[in-house]
Amino acid sequence: MEAPQESQGLVMWLHGLQSCGCHIKKMLISTRILKTLPWVQWRFPESDVGELSILPGQRMKSWFDLPEQPIMEARSHRGMQEAVDRVHGLLYEAIEQGFVADRILLCGFSQGGALALQAGLTFPKALAGICAVASWTTADLPYATEKNTLPILMCHGSDDVMVPIEVARKSCKSLAMRGYSKVNLVTFKGLRHQLISHVLEETLEFVKQLLPCCSAELAAAVPLKDLNGCLIWLHDATVVGEVDEALMTDRTSKVLPLVHLQLVQLSDKEAVKDGLSLLSVVTAQLQKAKSAGFAAERTVLGGFGAGGTAALLTLPRAGLAGLVCSCGYASSGLPPQVSTGEDELIVVLHGLEDDVVPIEVAREQWQVLGSRGYRGVAFNAMKGLRHEFTMGLWQDVLETVEAILGVGADGCAGRAPQGIA
């Protein structure tokens, strides 16, 4: 990855308990926040899997131990220092890559927010700021010293029963008592222990304030010279007919000039009904991309209709940057998500007027997928879209891929998601 310019910013988001980095990322994609600040990189580290004191015998994704619930402020947490050390390592890595410390913002939800506070406040260099949603401070909260003016935003729901609002208020008071003078608590009336679009919009304003675009060139990174991503698209032509490959390739090159398009037209009506046949097509295309030098984490697999279903046959361990399914459906035979919690990012684009796979059926199928442990699913119902493939739909697909891979028409190397778990 090319070294970022000093004017670029970095936001590092830490997920909550039993969640994943891709869950945060899919929410930011759905709200189009990732496209709002092209001079900012976003990274979503993943925690390890461990056992919690409050749930003996169960293993889940967590940054550190929770001795009690509801959460209480100013408690010690087993494993917190190890988690802090890991975040410090990620921050040092970013600085070695060329980012300036005061252009790095730490964000987190719940457990991730508590970790963001502890790691950000104990990091030797002053960061741009810290944003903690539905979070709390721990027993080892350091005194401010030279970081007394570090901006800290805490967002909290008034109806949160897992981390009560009173815990957030006490945490803010503790921060103030230790010398932090720029602590702001934003309360959301009626909100429970959730991360929703309204909260993300509040955090976005915080990011805009602390990581403004301070370059006449939009703080763009050095353009990459080579392709650094691959989009494999499987088009189901059995219902809507074949697409114009030249037109799709041309649109792709304009929106995603650094992404290679592998387009496959599925025209055999019997083959699209055969899971093994579809899986063999997908496997061959993934191998083709690999042979061309594209890493799995820089490859997006997707498709229209049965093509989208074919992409899902790679689950549960595709290991790709993401999956995009348009006007398709989730196969009833998909296995549950693996127990390690390594989620796949799955973006669904479905027409409200689809008369082949009705929107009600699609919603129900994707809810089933969520119940099987796939937490990185973003479902987008598209007004006015039937079971049809249009250039408008393709534009939406390309913008989704741009958000996933982080490289668009401006060719910014700075948005390439290297280091994103």
Backbone torsions as a table, in degrees:
resi	resn	phi	psi	omega
1	MET	NA	134.9	177.3
2	GLU	-64.3	147.0	179.7
3	ALA	-66.5	133.6	179.2
4	PRO	-72.0	154.0	174.4
5	GLN	-75.5	158.6	-177.4
6	GLU	-63.1	-23.9	-178.0
7	SER	-79.5	-9.0	178.6
8	GLN	-75.9	157.2	177.9
9	GLY	-120.5	163.2	178.4
10	LEU	-135.2	129.6	173.7
11	VAL	-113.9	124.9	178.6
12	MET	-111.7	114.8	-176.2
13	TRP	-101.4	127.9	178.8
14	LEU	-107.7	120.5	-175.2
15	HIS	-73.4	171.3	-179.1
16	GLY	-94.1	-174.9	-178.6
17	LEU	-61.3	135.4	177.5
18	GLN	57.9	23.5	177.3
19	SER	-114.6	-158.9	-179.3
20	CYS	-159.3	163.3	178.7
21	GLY	-62.3	-36.3	-177.4
22	CYS	-70.2	-22.7	176.1
23	HIS	-65.8	-43.1	176.3
24	ILE	-64.8	-43.7	-177.0
25	LYS	-63.6	-40.3	-178.7
26	LYS	-67.3	-31.7	176.0
27	MET	-67.6	-40.3	179.4
28	LEU	-68.5	-33.1	176.1
29	ILE	-67.6	-44.3	-178.3
30	SER	-61.5	-35.8	-179.5
31	THR	-89.6	0.2	179.7
32	ARG	62.0	20.2	179.6
33	ILE	-65.4	-34.7	-177.7
34	LEU	-62.5	-23.7	179.5
35	LYS	-88.7	-10.3	-173.2
36	THR	-74.1	-34.9	-175.8
37	LEU	-121.9	81.7	-175.6
38	PRO	-65.9	-13.7	179.2
39	TRP	-91.4	5.5	-176.9
40	VAL	-115.0	133.2	170.4
41	GLN	-90.6	151.5	178.5
42	TRP	-125.9	132.3	177.5
43	ARG	-128.9	144.0	-173.2
44	PHE	-131.3	80.1	-178.9
45	PRO	-62.7	155.8	178.3
46	GLU	-110.5	139.6	175.6
47	SER	-79.6	171.9	172.9
48	ASP	-84.5	178.6	177.1
49	VAL	-107.4	130.9	-178.6
50	GLY	-152.4	179.8	-179.8
51	GLU	-102.5	141.9	-179.2
52	LEU	-106.3	148.5	178.0
53	SER	-62.3	-34.2	-177.8
54	ILE	-77.2	-15.0	-179.8
55	LEU	-134.8	68.4	-177.6
56	PRO	-60.4	137.9	178.7
57	GLY	89.1	-9.4	179.5
58	GLN	-108.9	137.2	178.4
59	ARG	-111.5	133.0	-179.9
60	MET	-153.1	168.6	-179.7
61	LYS	-70.2	125.1	-179.9
62	SER	-157.4	150.0	178.9
63	TRP	-85.0	-33.5	-177.8
64	PHE	-158.9	176.3	-175.1
65	ASP	-80.9	150.7	174.1
66	LEU	-118.6	111.0	-177.7
67	PRO	-78.9	-15.3	-175.6
68	GLU	-159.0	159.5	174.3
69	GLN	-154.0	131.4	6.6
70	PRO	-60.8	154.9	-179.0
71	ILE	-68.3	145.8	174.7
72	MET	-121.1	147.5	-177.4
73	GLU	-76.9	152.5	174.2
74	ALA	65.4	36.0	175.4
75	ARG	-104.7	156.1	175.1
76	SER	-87.7	148.2	-178.4
77	HIS	-130.6	122.0	176.9
78	ARG	-62.4	131.5	179.3
79	GLY	92.6	-6.1	-178.2
80	MET	-62.5	-44.7	-177.2
81	GLN	-64.1	-37.9	177.3
82	GLU	-63.8	-39.6	178.2
83	ALA	-66.5	-40.3	177.7
84	VAL	-62.1	-44.2	179.0
85	ASP	-59.9	-38.2	-180.0
86	ARG	-66.7	-43.4	178.7
87	VAL	-65.3	-40.3	176.0
88	HIS	-58.4	-39.8	177.8
89	GLY	-62.0	-40.7	178.1
90	LEU	-66.0	-36.6	178.8
91	LEU	-68.2	-43.8	177.2
92	TYR	-62.0	-38.7	178.2
93	GLU	-61.6	-42.7	179.1
94	ALA	-64.1	-40.1	179.1
95	ILE	-66.2	-39.0	176.6
96	GLU	-63.9	-29.9	178.6
97	GLN	-76.9	-9.7	176.0
98	GLY	120.2	-5.3	178.0
99	PHE	-75.0	145.4	176.8
100	VAL	-90.9	137.9	-175.0
101	ALA	-54.9	-41.8	-177.4
102	ASP	-80.3	12.1	170.7
103	ARG	-119.1	21.8	177.6
104	ILE	-117.4	130.0	-179.4
105	LEU	-118.8	131.1	176.9
106	LEU	-99.2	128.1	176.7
107	CYS	-127.1	155.7	177.0
108	GLY	-165.7	154.9	177.8
109	PHE	-114.7	131.5	176.9
110	SER	56.4	-117.4	176.8
111	GLN	-54.0	-42.7	-179.6
112	GLY	-62.8	-34.2	178.1
113	GLY	-70.7	-40.7	176.5
114	ALA	-61.6	-39.5	177.9
115	LEU	-68.3	-39.8	178.9
116	ALA	-60.1	-41.5	178.4
117	LEU	-64.0	-50.3	-176.6
118	GLN	-66.2	-43.0	-178.7
119	ALA	-71.1	-41.3	-178.6
120	GLY	-67.3	-38.2	-177.3
121	LEU	-77.7	-20.7	179.6
122	THR	-100.9	-3.7	178.5
123	PHE	-69.7	134.2	-176.1
124	PRO	-57.5	-32.9	-179.9
125	LYS	-97.0	147.5	179.5
126	ALA	-77.6	125.7	178.4
127	LEU	-87.8	176.7	177.8
128	ALA	-69.2	-35.5	-179.0
129	GLY	169.7	178.3	-179.9
130	ILE	-135.8	135.4	176.8
131	CYS	-123.7	122.0	-178.1
132	ALA	-124.3	120.9	-178.8
133	VAL	-107.3	128.6	179.0
134	ALA	53.2	47.5	-171.3
135	SER	-127.0	-172.7	-175.4
136	TRP	-155.7	167.7	175.7
137	THR	-101.4	153.7	-175.7
138	THR	-105.0	-177.0	-176.0
139	ALA	-69.5	-25.1	-174.3
140	ASP	-97.6	31.2	-178.7
141	LEU	-63.8	121.9	-177.5
142	PRO	-78.1	159.9	174.4
143	TYR	-78.6	156.0	-169.8
144	ALA	-67.9	-44.2	-171.9
145	THR	48.2	-119.1	-175.5
146	GLU	-81.0	-3.6	-179.1
147	LYS	-99.2	23.2	-173.7
148	ASN	-64.1	-20.9	-179.1
149	THR	-104.2	14.0	178.6
150	LEU	-64.7	122.9	179.7
151	PRO	-67.3	129.7	179.0
152	ILE	-130.9	122.2	177.4
153	LEU	-111.7	127.4	174.1
154	MET	-118.2	125.7	178.7
155	CYS	-113.2	134.6	-174.4
156	HIS	-150.6	142.8	177.2
157	GLY	-84.8	138.9	-178.2
158	SER	-67.4	-23.9	-177.3
159	ASP	-106.7	21.2	179.0
160	ASP	-70.1	119.9	179.2
161	VAL	-100.1	-16.4	179.2
162	MET	-81.5	-41.5	172.7
163	VAL	-127.5	87.3	-174.2
164	PRO	-54.1	148.6	-178.6
165	ILE	-57.1	-30.8	179.4
166	GLU	-64.5	-31.4	176.0
167	VAL	-64.9	-40.5	177.9
168	ALA	-64.6	-42.0	179.4
169	ARG	-63.9	-43.0	177.6
170	LYS	-64.3	-35.6	178.8
171	SER	-64.9	-42.2	177.8
172	CYS	-63.7	-38.8	178.8
173	LYS	-65.7	-39.9	178.5
174	SER	-64.0	-40.4	178.1
175	LEU	-62.5	-43.3	179.6
176	ALA	-64.1	-40.6	-179.5
177	MET	-65.9	-24.1	178.7
178	ARG	-93.8	8.6	171.2
179	GLY	101.5	3.6	179.3
180	TYR	-84.0	114.6	-170.8
181	SER	-96.3	-8.2	-177.5
182	LYS	-119.1	58.5	178.2
183	VAL	-105.5	127.9	-178.2
184	ASN	-126.9	125.7	177.2
185	LEU	-106.8	120.5	176.7
186	VAL	-107.6	120.3	-177.6
187	THR	-101.5	135.4	178.8
188	PHE	-108.9	111.4	-176.0
189	LYS	-63.9	130.6	176.5
190	GLY	81.9	-4.8	-177.3
191	LEU	-82.5	135.5	176.5
192	ARG	-93.4	-154.9	-178.7
193	HIS	-81.4	77.7	-172.7
194	GLN	-139.6	155.2	170.6
195	LEU	-116.6	105.7	-175.5
196	ILE	-120.5	175.0	-173.9
197	SER	-59.7	-38.7	-179.2
198	HIS	-61.9	-38.6	178.8
199	VAL	-69.1	-42.1	179.1
200	LEU	-62.0	-36.2	178.1
201	GLU	-64.5	-37.3	177.2
202	GLU	-64.8	-42.9	178.6
203	THR	-66.6	-33.3	178.7
204	LEU	-62.8	-41.6	177.7
205	GLU	-62.4	-37.0	177.4
206	PHE	-63.8	-43.2	178.3
207	VAL	-63.3	-43.2	180.0
208	LYS	-60.5	-39.5	-179.4
209	GLN	-67.9	-40.5	-173.7
210	LEU	-90.1	-24.1	179.5
211	LEU	-123.9	62.1	-178.7
212	PRO	-69.2	158.3	175.0
213	CYS	-75.4	106.7	-173.3
214	CYS	-112.4	26.2	179.3
215	SER	-128.4	142.7	177.8
216	ALA	-66.0	-19.0	-179.5
217	GLU	-100.6	24.7	-180.0
218	LEU	62.7	25.0	178.8
219	ALA	53.1	35.1	-178.2
220	ALA	-72.9	146.0	177.9
221	ALA	-81.0	173.1	177.3
222	VAL	-63.9	127.1	-177.7
223	PRO	-61.6	141.8	175.2
224	LEU	-77.8	144.4	-178.5
225	LYS	-90.8	-25.5	-174.4
226	ASP	-115.0	160.4	174.5
227	LEU	-61.7	137.8	-179.8
228	ASN	-132.4	20.5	176.8
229	GLY	-160.1	159.6	-179.1
230	CYS	-135.8	134.7	174.9
231	LEU	-115.2	114.8	175.1
232	ILE	-98.1	118.7	-177.4
233	TRP	-122.4	124.3	-179.5
234	LEU	-106.6	111.2	-175.8
235	HIS	-99.7	123.8	176.8
236	ASP	-82.5	105.4	-177.3
237	ALA	-95.9	3.3	-175.0
238	THR	-73.0	-22.4	-178.9
239	VAL	-108.6	-42.6	-173.7
240	VAL	-107.6	-0.3	180.0
241	GLY	85.1	170.9	-178.2
242	GLU	-74.7	154.3	178.6
243	VAL	-97.8	162.9	178.0
244	ASP	-80.2	103.6	-176.1
245	GLU	-61.5	-39.3	-179.0
246	ALA	-63.7	-41.0	-179.6
247	LEU	-66.7	-42.0	179.7
248	MET	-66.2	-41.0	179.7
249	THR	-65.5	-39.8	179.5
250	ASP	-65.4	-44.0	179.3
251	ARG	-64.7	-38.6	179.0
252	THR	-63.0	-44.0	-177.9
253	SER	-65.7	-26.7	178.7
254	LYS	-80.2	-40.0	-178.3
255	VAL	-84.0	-40.7	-177.1
256	LEU	-128.5	72.0	-175.8
257	PRO	-64.3	-17.3	-178.2
258	LEU	-101.2	8.4	-177.7
259	VAL	-115.6	130.7	178.8
260	HIS	-85.7	132.7	179.5
261	LEU	-101.7	123.7	171.4
262	GLN	-109.6	105.5	-176.0
263	LEU	-104.7	129.0	178.6
264	VAL	-124.6	128.5	178.9
265	GLN	-100.4	120.8	179.3
266	LEU	-95.3	108.0	-173.8
267	SER	-117.6	-6.5	179.9
268	ASP	-85.5	112.9	-174.5
269	LYS	-64.5	-31.0	178.7
270	GLU	-78.6	-38.1	-177.3
271	ALA	-65.2	-34.5	-177.7
272	VAL	-71.3	-11.7	177.5
273	LYS	-94.7	-6.7	-175.9
274	ASP	-104.3	111.6	-177.8
275	GLY	-59.1	-40.8	-179.2
276	LEU	-65.5	-38.2	178.3
277	SER	-65.3	-44.1	178.5
278	LEU	-63.6	-42.3	-179.4
279	LEU	-63.2	-35.8	178.9
280	SER	-66.7	-35.1	177.1
281	VAL	-65.6	-46.5	179.8
282	VAL	-61.5	-45.5	-179.2
283	THR	-59.5	-42.5	179.8
284	ALA	-64.5	-39.5	-179.4
285	GLN	-70.3	-38.0	177.1
286	LEU	-65.2	-38.7	177.9
287	GLN	-67.1	-37.3	177.9
288	LYS	-62.2	-43.9	178.7
289	ALA	-64.9	-40.4	179.0
290	LYS	-64.1	-42.7	179.3
291	SER	-64.5	-28.5	178.7
292	ALA	-79.3	-4.1	176.1
293	GLY	99.6	8.9	-179.6
294	PHE	-90.7	122.8	178.3
295	ALA	-70.3	152.0	-178.8
296	ALA	-58.3	-39.7	-177.8
297	GLU	-72.5	-4.6	175.0
298	ARG	-114.4	19.8	-178.7
299	THR	-120.6	130.6	175.0
300	VAL	-109.7	131.7	179.9
301	LEU	-114.3	130.8	-179.1
302	GLY	-158.1	179.5	179.3
303	GLY	-177.4	168.3	179.4
304	PHE	-106.2	138.1	178.4
305	GLY	60.8	-126.8	178.8
306	ALA	-62.8	-22.1	176.5
307	GLY	-65.3	-36.8	176.5
308	GLY	-68.3	-38.7	176.2
309	THR	-63.2	-39.6	178.7
310	ALA	-60.5	-39.6	179.6
311	ALA	-61.8	-36.5	-177.9
312	LEU	-71.9	-16.4	179.8
313	LEU	-68.1	-12.0	177.2
314	THR	-78.3	-13.5	-179.4
315	LEU	-68.5	155.3	10.6
316	PRO	-94.8	-2.8	-173.5
317	ARG	-122.6	57.8	179.9
318	ALA	-68.5	-37.8	178.9
319	GLY	68.9	21.8	-177.8
320	LEU	-95.4	173.6	177.1
321	ALA	-65.4	-33.0	179.6
322	GLY	175.6	165.8	176.2
323	LEU	-121.0	140.3	178.7
324	VAL	-127.0	121.3	-178.4
325	CYS	-118.6	122.6	-178.8
326	SER	-117.7	123.8	177.5
327	CYS	53.9	33.8	179.4
328	GLY	-112.2	-159.1	-178.9
329	TYR	-153.9	156.5	179.9
330	ALA	-87.8	124.5	179.2
331	SER	-63.0	137.5	-179.3
332	SER	-67.4	-15.9	-177.9
333	GLY	-91.9	7.3	-179.3
334	LEU	-65.1	135.1	-179.5
335	PRO	-74.2	160.2	177.0
336	PRO	-63.2	159.4	177.0
337	GLN	-63.3	144.1	-178.9
338	VAL	-63.6	151.8	-173.2
339	SER	-70.2	-16.2	-178.1
340	THR	-71.0	-14.9	179.5
341	GLY	81.9	13.5	178.3
342	GLU	-81.5	91.0	-173.8
343	ASP	-79.8	153.7	172.0
344	GLU	-97.8	142.3	174.1
345	LEU	-83.0	119.0	-177.2
346	ILE	-124.9	117.8	179.4
347	VAL	-109.5	126.2	-177.6
348	VAL	-111.6	127.2	174.6
349	LEU	-116.8	113.8	-174.4
350	HIS	-134.4	139.2	-177.9
351	GLY	-78.9	135.2	176.9
352	LEU	-65.8	-26.4	-178.9
353	GLU	-103.8	19.9	179.7
354	ASP	-64.9	120.0	-178.6
355	ASP	-100.4	-1.1	176.8
356	VAL	-96.2	-49.4	172.8
357	VAL	-118.8	88.2	-176.3
358	PRO	-53.1	147.7	-175.9
359	ILE	-59.2	-35.2	179.7
360	GLU	-64.5	-41.6	178.3
361	VAL	-65.7	-41.9	-179.2
362	ALA	-62.6	-45.5	179.5
363	ARG	-60.0	-43.7	-178.6
364	GLU	-63.4	-41.3	-179.5
365	GLN	-65.7	-40.0	-178.5
366	TRP	-73.6	-27.9	173.8
367	GLN	-66.7	-38.1	176.3
368	VAL	-61.9	-40.6	178.4
369	LEU	-60.8	-40.6	177.4
370	GLY	-64.0	-37.6	179.6
371	SER	-68.4	-18.4	178.0
372	ARG	-87.8	6.4	173.3
373	GLY	104.3	1.3	179.9
374	TYR	-86.6	98.4	-173.2
375	ARG	-91.9	-6.8	-177.3
376	GLY	-96.8	29.9	-177.4
377	VAL	-93.3	125.4	175.1
378	ALA	-114.0	113.9	-177.2
379	PHE	-101.5	120.6	-179.1
380	ASN	-118.8	109.5	176.4
381	ALA	-84.1	126.7	-172.5
382	MET	-108.4	117.1	-177.9
383	LYS	-66.2	135.2	175.5
384	GLY	84.5	-4.8	-177.3
385	LEU	-94.6	126.3	173.5
386	ARG	-97.0	-163.6	176.6
387	HIS	-82.7	76.5	-174.8
388	GLU	-147.8	154.0	178.3
389	PHE	-110.5	117.5	-178.2
390	THR	-123.1	165.1	176.3
391	MET	-68.0	-26.6	175.0
392	GLY	-66.0	-41.7	176.3
393	LEU	-64.3	-41.6	179.8
394	TRP	-63.0	-36.5	176.5
395	GLN	-61.9	-42.2	177.5
396	ASP	-63.4	-39.9	178.0
397	VAL	-61.8	-46.0	-177.8
398	LEU	-64.7	-39.2	178.4
399	GLU	-66.7	-33.3	176.0
400	THR	-66.8	-44.4	178.3
401	VAL	-63.7	-37.4	177.2
402	GLU	-59.5	-42.6	179.5
403	ALA	-67.2	-37.0	-178.8
404	ILE	-69.3	-47.7	-176.8
405	LEU	-86.5	-24.7	176.1
406	GLY	82.6	17.6	178.3
407	VAL	-132.5	121.2	-178.8
408	GLY	-120.5	-154.7	-173.7
409	ALA	-65.6	-22.0	179.0
410	ASP	-80.9	-7.4	175.4
411	GLY	63.7	34.7	-177.3
412	CYS	-78.5	118.1	174.7
413	ALA	-67.9	-26.0	-175.8
414	GLY	-64.7	-17.3	-179.4
415	ARG	-99.5	0.1	176.5
416	ALA	-64.5	125.5	-170.4
417	PRO	-80.7	50.6	175.5
418	GLN	-73.7	137.7	-178.2
419	GLY	91.2	-4.6	177.4
420	ILE	-82.2	127.7	179.5
421	ALA	-81.0	NA	NA
